[in-house]
Amino acid sequence: MKNNYLRVVYSSIRQKKLRSWLTLIGILIGIAAVISLMTLGEGLRTAVTGQFDLLNPDVLQVNADGVSQGPPGTGVTKPLEKYYIDDIESINGVDFAMGRIIEEAQMIFEGRSYFGYIGSMPDNIGLSDFQKIAQVEIERGEMISSTDTSKIMVGNDFTKSDAFGTPVELRDAIKVNDKKFKVKGIMKKKGSFVVDKTITMNEEVMREMFDAGERYDAIAVKVEQGADMNIVKERVENYLRKERDVDEGDEDFSIESPEEAMESLESALFGVQIFVYLIAAISIIVGGIGISNTMYTSVLEKTKEIGIMKAIGAKNSQVLFLFLTESGLLGLVGGFLGLVVGISAAFGLARVGNNFMGDGLISLNISITMILLTLLFSFLVGVISGITPAMKAAKLKPIDALRFTK
């Protein structure tokens, strides 16, 4: 009899096509939501956290807090002052400090316009120190120097056609706020959707062009090797509190290490993931209820058949196994379809995300283990949902089943 279980179950599902498909939809939506959101969420998490991996672990980032309309430190009510650099460098445990001006501006190349970020090339440190703290390298051309008042470096994404529709090459001229600059260097791809889309120019030119005065939008503090980062951070905080005349707890600035920024981000992403999983769990529970309802209806419709099977010698365990096989198969098919829909949705959304944030930034990893566990999980959801109806079918007495009328 066991050799015919699948044939009987397949025949039963075919007889009630519409009901079976409606039952599958619940599991399909739940599994699709779990797979797409989990896969895409993990890919996005890897992409976002990867931006922090690119930062120097020995660097503290200082920003002024307040009303901001752009990157951290810009548009604030009380910006960071240029003279802070020398004072911070004199603090015990600080190797050196680097200030940067960050502005958003219109760029024009080959008649096409693009709004992007421009960062200043610090004039208080050498090129090697700048590369050390910013961890940037030149792919083609050269780094700009303090004397290059009409030359710029461009992020690697400008060599593609995304920004201007035409790739930017060395010695090309880009107009920024009606002033022409020649491309002296093209930076290596960093994998950061901020750095790869940023132009770097001379600090003094930026001060004049954007009326920046003596302010900085951000200051990077390189901690000496072997120094305790937390202690150095506390010393810098004490200096800035005194200099900006604010009490502890009322700071109008923030200092973060890459580790602290990473922890905050991980915490936020974990909260989002829990919320997503709860939504997916509700969908799966609804799907399980649908399977249970379908199986109850199936038991009701097949009551006489159950009576006949028992009358010719079928055991309770065989009837139980038959109905559990049917419910498990419904869950498995729903899980398989959900897997296909979920993976397709994840790749589609990842492609859209990469178009906005940069090619290859969001990479999806679909493992065989995840696929097998998903199918096993959906099968178990079906089996668990069908336990109660299957037990009811198995406990039916032959004489009562044969006398049953709907």
N, C-alpha and C positions, 0 to 999 in steps of 0.2 A: 504493500500500500504506500510505503514511504517513497517509492520510486515515482509515484504519480502526484506527489504533493505539489510540485511546481506547476505541473500541467493543470491541476484542479484550481490552484490559486490564480494562474494566468487567465484561465477561462472565467473565473469569478470576476476578476478586475475588468476584463473585456466586456462582460455583460452589463456593467454599470459604468460606461466610459465617462459620462458627464460627472457623475458623483466622484469617481476616482480622480479625475483631473482637478475638480474643485478641492478635493482633499489634499492633493499634491501641492497645490498653490501655497497653502499655509506653510508647509515645510520648505518649499522652494524659496519663498520670500525670506524666511528666517535664516536658512543656510546661506543664501545669496548675500544677505545683509552682513552676516558674520564674516564670510570670506572676503567680500569686497572691502568692507570697512577695516577689518583686521589687517588685510594685506596692504591696502593703501595707507592705512594709519601707520603701520610699521615702516613702510617705504618713506612716508613723509617725516616720520620721527627720525629715521636715519639721516635724511637729507638736512633737517633742521639742526639736529645735534651735531652733524658733520661740520656745520659752520663754526661751532665752538671748538671742534678738534683742530681747526686751522689756526686758532689763536695761540699765542705764546703762553704757556702755563705759568711763566714767571712775570707776567705783566698785569698790573692793576689798571682798570679803566675808570677814569674820572669824568663825570658828566655833571653839568649844571641842571638842576630840576626846575620845573616851572611850566608855563604855557609853551607848548611846542607844536609847530606845524610841519615838522620834517624829521630828520634823523635825530638821535639823542644829542642833546646839548644845543640844538639850533632853536632859535625863536624864543629863548627863555628870557625871563625878566631880569635876571642878574647873571650874565655869562661869566665864564672863567677868564681871568686876566693873564696877559702875556708874562708879567713878572713872576707869576706863580712858578714858572718853570725853574728859574734859578733857585728859588727858595726850596722847592721840593727836592731838587738835586742835592741840596746841602743836608737833607735829612739822613740820619744814620740808617743804612740798609738799602738805600736807593742807589742804583747804578747810574741811571740817567733818565731823563723825562723827555717826552716829545709831545708838542702841542699840534693840533690840526684844526684848520678851518674847513667846514663842510657846508657846501651850498648846493641848492638845486637850481639849475639854469637851463635855458634853451640853447641847444646846439644845432648848428646847421651844416650839413655836408651834402655836396652835389645837389643843392636846391631842396633837400629834405630836412624837416625839422624833427628834433627829438628832445624830450625833457629828461634830464638825468642828473646824477650827482657828480660834484667836483670836489676833490680833496686836495689840500695844500701839501706841498713838499716841504717838510720842516727845514728851516735854515740854521737851526742851532746845533744840529748833529750831522755827522758824516753819512755818506751813502751806505757804508757797511752797517752802521748802527740802525739806520732806517730800515734796511732789509732785514736786520736781525729782529727788530721789534715788530715790524709789519709782516714779516715772513713772505715777502714778494720777490720774484725773480724776473729778469728780462728774458723774453723769448727771442725778440728781434730788436736791433737798434741798441740804444744806450739809455741809461738813467739820466734824467734832467738834473742840472745843477742850479745853484743859486744865481748863476749868471744867465740862465736860459729864460729870458723874460717873454719870449714869443714862441716857446716850444712846450710841448706837453707829452705825457705818457698816457696811453689808453689801455683799458682793461681788455682782456682777450675776446670778450663777446662782441666788441666793435669790429673784429675781423670777419664777423658773419654779417649776413644781410638783415638781421632782425631789427636793428636800431634805425638805420637810414635807408634800408632797401639795397644798399651797395656796400660791400666790405671795405673797411678802412685799411689802408696800407701805410708803410713808412713814408714820410715826407709829404703825405697828403695834408691839405689844409682844412681845418675845422673852425668854423666861426662860433665863438662863445660871446654872447652879449655884444654882438657887432664887432668883435675884435678877432682877427685871424691868428690861429696858432698852428704851427707845423708839428706833425707827429714825429717825435724823436725816438720813442721807444714803445714797444708793445709788450705788455706783461704776460708771463706764462699763466695759463688757466689755473686758477686757484680753487675752483669748485665752489666759490661763494657767489651767490646771485647779487651780492652788494659790490664786492671788489671787482668782479669781472665786468661790471657795467659802469665803472667809475673812471673819470678822467682825473689825472694828477697834474697840477701845475705849480708854478713858483708861488711861494707864500706871499711875498710882498705884492706881486701882481694881483693876487686874490684880494688882499687887503684893500688895495686901491679900487679894484673892479667892483667889489661888493660892499665897499664902505665899512669894512670890518673893524676899523680902529685898532685897538690893542687887545682884542678879545680872541679867545679860542673856543671852539665848540666842544672839543674833547681833548683830554690829556692822557697819554699812555705813560705809565710809570714802570720802568724796568727794575725789578728787584734784584739785588746782588745775589750771586750764587751762594747758597748756604744760609742766607738770611731767612728768618721766619716771616712768611708773607703776612700772616695775621698781625704780627707786631708792627711790621712796616705799614700796613694798612691803617692801623690805629694811630700811628704817628702822623700819617698824612691827614687823617680825619681831624686830629687835634689841631694841626696847623690850619686847615681850611676853616674850622669852626672859629678859631681866633681871628683869622684874616677876614672872614666874611661876617663876623660878629653875630654868630648864631649859637644857641644852646644845644646841648645834646638832645636829640629827639625832634628838634625843629630845623634840621639841616635843609638847606636849599641846594644841596648837591648829593651825588651818590657815587660810591666807589665800589666796584665789583671786580672780583677775580673770575676767571673763566669757570672755575669749579662752582662758585656761588650762582653764576648765571645758568650753568648747566643744571644745578639742583632745582632752581626755580622753574626752569623749562620742563624738566622731567616731572615735577609735581603737577604742573598745569596739564601736560600731555596725559599723565596717568588719570587725572580727573575726567578728561574728555573721553579716554578709552573706556573707563567704567561706565560712563553715560551711554556710549555707543553699544557696549555689550549688554546693558540692561534693555535697550530698545530691541536688540537682536534676540535676546532671551524671551521677551514678551512675544515676539513673532513666532518663535519656535514652540512656545507653550500653546499659543493659539493653533498652530499646525498640529500639535499633538492632540489637542481637544478635537480637532477636525477628524483625525484618524480614529480616535476613540468613538466618536459619533458614527462614523461610517461603519466601523466594525460592529457596533450595537445593531445598526440597521441590517447589516449582513447576517448576523446571528438570527435576527427576527425573520428575515426572508428565507433563511435556509434551515429553519427549525425542523421541517419535515424531512429534509435531506439528512440532517443530523440524526433524526430518529431512524431512518433507513440504514445509515452507516452503522449505528450502534446495534440495530437489529441483526445485521449480518456479521457482527463480531468486532466492530471497531472499539478500541479501548478509549477511556477518558483522556489518556495521555496523547493518543493519536489525534483526537479531535482538537485538543488544546494546541498541539504542535501545528496543526493545519491552519488554525486561525492566527496563531502567532507568526507563522510564515507569511501569511497574507498581509498582516499589519506591518511586519518588518520590511517586506518588499515595497510596500507603499512608502515607508520612510526612506528606504534606500534609493528608490527612483527619484523621490522628491529631493533627496540630498544630492544626487548626481546632477540633476537639472539645476539645482541651486548653485552647485559648484561651478558649472559651466557659465551660468549667468553672472555669478559673483566675480569670477576671474576675468571675464570679458569686461564687466563694469569697472573693475580695478585698473585694467590696462587702459581703458578708454579715459578714465579720470586722470590717470598718471600722465597720459599723453597731453591732455589739456593743461595739467599743472606744469609740465616741462616746457610747454610753449610759452608760458608766462614767466617762469623762473629760471629757465635755462635747460638746454638739452642734456639729458642724462642725469639731472639732479635727483629726480625721484626714480629709484630703481626698485623693481618688484622682485621678490624672491619666492617663487612657488615651488615648494619641496614635495617630493613624493610622500614623505611622512605626513605632511599636512593634509594632502589629498586623501590618503588612506584613513587617517584619523577622522576626517570629516565624514567620509562614507560610513565608517563604523559608528560614529556618533549618531548620524541620521537613522541608521538601521536600529540602533538601540532606542532612539526616541519612538520609532514606530512600534517596536516590540513592547516597550513599557506602556505605550498608549493603548495597546491591544490586549494587555494582560487581563483586565477585568472582563471585557466582552468574551474573550477566549475561555476564561474560567466559567463564565455563565453557560457558554455553549457546551463545555465539557461536562458540566454537572446535570445537564438535561437528561431526564429518564426517557428511554425509548418510547414507552407507551404514551407519555405526555406529549412528546414531540410529534408522534404520528397523529395524535388527536388534535394537534394545534391548528386553529383556523384564524386567518387574519381578519 
